[in-house]
Amino acid sequence: MTIQVTMKPLHISEDILPIADFKARASEVVRRLKEHRRPVVITQSGKPAAVLLSPEEFDRLSHRARFLDAVGEGLADAEAGRAVSDEALGMLLDDEFGKLKP
């Protein structure tokens, strides 16, 4: 069983920090990433400059992006006729590896 842990929504008053505040409180901010499971936006000259995520959240987002890319490639292959039926795949596998024994 897989438990999906999702990123919590950004709290504007707590999760957007000027870079000077981040520099002064970096250790605390990094510690909070894991506790709150929310991203932190670092601003420079009043504009977003960086987003900090916990390693777990980064991994989750990276995995999701790779999965969505693979699904998109599969759909494009199917639309372009670069796919085989289940039956044809079964025959190809049987030819390559032999038939399964009951």
N, C-alpha and C positions, 0 to 999 in steps of 0.2 A: 504494500500500500504506500502511495506517495502522498505526502502532505504538501500542498502548495502554500508557500509563504510568499505573500506579495508585498511589494513596497507600499508603505503607507503614504498618504498624500502629504505634500509639502505644507508646512506651517509657516506662512509668510513671516510672522513676527520672530520665529526662532530659527528658521532654516535658511535664511538669506543673510550672509555676513559680508561686510566690507573686508577686503584683503588684510587691512591693518588689524582688524579684530581677529581674523583667523590666525594671523601670525602670533598675536598675543595669547591666543587660547587654543592653539593647534592640538595639543594633547587632549584637552577636554572635548573638542569638536570630534576628533577621531574616535574617542571612547563612546561618544553619544551615537555615532553612526550605527553601531551594532545594537545598542540598547533600544533606540527609537525606530530603527529600520526605515529611516527617511533620508532622502538625499539632502545634501547641503550645497547651496549655490553660493559661490564666492564671487563677489563683485569687485570690479576695478574701475575707478572713475564713474561709479554709479551704474555700470552696465555689467550684465552677467559675463564672467570670464572663465569660470570652471564649475564643474559639478563633482562633488565627492560622493562616492558610493562605498558601501561595505564590500569586501571581497566576495561575499556570498551573493550579494545583489548583482554585482558585476558579472559573476559566473552565470547567474540565472538569466540575465538579459542577453549575455553572449550565446548561451545555449538556445534560448528562444529565437534569436536572430538566425542562427545556423539552421534550426529546424524550419523556420519559415522560408528561408532561402531554398532548402531542399524540397519543400512542398511546391514552391514556385517553379523550380526546375522540373519536377515531376509533371506538373500540370502543363508546362510548355512542351515537354516531350510528348505527352499524350495528345495535345492539340496538333503537333507537327507529325503525328503518326509514328513516333519513335518509341512505341510501346508494344508489348506482346500480350496476348490473352493469357489467362491463368492456365488454360490447357496447353498452349504452346510453350509456356515457361516450364510446366511440369515435364513435357517431353524433352526439352533442352536439358533440364536437370537430370532426368533419367538417363539420357544419352551420356552425359558427362560423368555422373557419379553412380549410375546403376539404379535399378528400381528398389524401392523400400520393401523390406520383407514384412508380411503381415504379422 
